[in-house]
């Protein structure tokens, strides 16, 4: 096992820059997830780590050894692909041990490692089957087993669960997390699914257009997004965005929201530079509550989605400009300008019938409308 260091890595295809000055230190045994929309460069960075792509500039170190120019087989890493890439004519046992056999590992050692990996993954009873006789989840376990028997310094996983159905994805991501805790091997995992990133990672690296937007633990990234893009990408449903003019007075910043003046909980110092300017305010759906709160407002729901213990209440707000804000931030969004409240154990809420909602101003996120950066 070993840590991984990525220093000033770039990747270009002619004039197209896919990665821009990528820097990251991953500690030994850490589970790091690269997440972002399609085309952000996350899979390209993984392929550079694996040696399947050549970086335009920069260097990669695994442990204390620079591997930038080494062939994939010399890097002591194991990769799990989106495509299981199992040999259909080989049994599970022979699929798992194939890489070791090609390296000249003694048959007894291959047998030991395959049986150990099969026991860890719960596929001991499948060792004599061929891939066509396996379910999707079983095939993914075999692909994981093939990586485990290598006993590598690091695992690289490229969207390994995307071919599974929703229920099996939930089960397998829990299994992969438990497997990582058991083995303690440094793991880099690529996904476009922010729920996978939030539930599995020790740290998340969120990317956009080849650049790192933020590196943080899941809870920290959720609580303190660095900019509008991160705020809109992380969270389900996504953050509500509203525009307002910031006014400083009496040592505090004030904005107009839901037809009333709202005093911000942020200290005055970081807000002074935005006095008199337009800001973007973010409020997560789960931070809107039903009934009395420090700030209350009344809306007429235009859509209510009931999920049993919680309800998603969609409503129109005059100050809402989420479509324009999300587009400017680079966040895909199809819900239009509707604001969403995620209410837990809510009462009877009907379409068109006024309901009182509210929030605590301390829950508001403030972003510079010009730069998109969060104001802390």
LINDA-V975687 format. One record per residue. N is the residue number from 0. BURIAL is I if it has 16 or more other ideal C-beta (glycine too) atoms within 10 Angstrom, else O. Layout:
# LINDA-V975687
n->[N:N]
burial->[BURIAL:BURIAL]
This chain:
# LINDA-V975687
n->[0:1:2:3:4:5:6:7:8:9:10:11:12:13:14:15:16:17:18:19:20:21:22:23:24:25:26:27:28:29:30:31:32:33:34:35:36:37:38:39:40:41:42:43:44:45:46:47:48:49:50:51:52:53:54:55:56:57:58:59:60:61:62:63:64:65:66:67:68:69:70:71:72:73:74:75:76:77:78:79:80:81:82:83:84:85:86:87:88:89:90:91:92:93:94:95:96:97:98:99:100:101:102:103:104:105:106:107:108:109:110:111:112:113:114:115:116:117:118:119:120:121:122:123:124:125:126:127:128:129:130:131:132:133:134:135:136:137:138:139:140:141:142:143:144:145:146:147:148:149:150:151:152:153:154:155:156:157:158:159:160:161:162:163:164:165:166:167:168:169:170:171:172:173:174:175:176:177:178:179:180:181:182:183:184:185:186:187:188:189:190:191:192:193:194:195:196:197:198:199:200:201:202:203:204:205:206:207:208:209:210:211:212:213:214:215:216:217:218:219:220:221:222:223:224:225:226:227:228:229:230:231:232:233:234:235:236:237:238:239:240:241:242:243:244:245:246:247:248:249:250:251:252:253:254:255:256:257:258:259:260:261:262:263:264:265:266:267:268:269:270:271:272:273:274:275:276:277:278:279:280:281:282:283:284:285:286:287:288:289:290:291:292:293:294:295:296:297:298:299:300:301:302:303:304:305:306:307:308:309:310:311:312:313:314:315:316:317:318:319:320:321:322:323:324:325:326:327:328:329:330:331:332:333:334:335:336:337:338:339:340:341:342:343:344:345:346:347:348:349:350:351:352:353:354:355:356:357:358:359:360:361:362:363:364:365:366:367:368:369:370:371:372:373:374:375]
burial->[O:I:I:I:I:I:I:O:I:I:I:O:O:O:O:O:I:I:I:O:O:I:O:I:O:I:O:O:I:I:I:I:I:I:I:I:I:O:O:I:I:I:I:I:I:I:I:I:I:I:I:O:I:O:I:O:O:I:O:I:I:I:I:O:O:O:I:I:O:O:O:O:O:O:I:I:I:I:I:I:O:I:O:I:O:I:O:O:O:O:I:I:I:I:I:I:I:I:I:I:O:O:O:O:O:O:O:O:O:I:O:O:I:I:I:O:I:I:O:I:I:O:I:O:O:I:I:O:O:I:I:O:O:I:O:O:I:I:I:I:I:I:I:I:I:I:I:I:I:I:O:I:I:I:I:I:I:I:I:I:I:O:O:I:O:O:O:O:I:O:O:I:I:O:I:I:I:O:I:I:O:O:I:O:I:I:I:I:I:I:I:I:I:I:O:I:I:I:O:I:I:O:I:I:I:I:I:I:I:I:O:I:I:I:I:I:O:I:O:O:I:I:O:O:I:I:I:I:I:I:I:I:I:I:I:O:I:I:I:I:I:I:I:I:O:I:I:I:O:O:O:O:I:I:I:O:I:I:O:O:O:I:O:I:O:I:O:O:O:O:I:O:O:I:O:O:O:O:I:I:I:I:I:I:I:I:I:I:I:I:O:O:I:O:I:O:I:O:I:O:I:O:O:I:O:O:O:O:O:O:I:I:I:I:I:O:I:O:I:I:I:I:O:O:I:I:O:O:I:I:I:O:I:O:O:O:I:I:I:I:I:I:I:O:O:I:O:O:I:O:O:O:O:O:I:O:I:I:I:O:I:O:I:I:I:I:I:I:I:O:O:I:O:I:I:O]
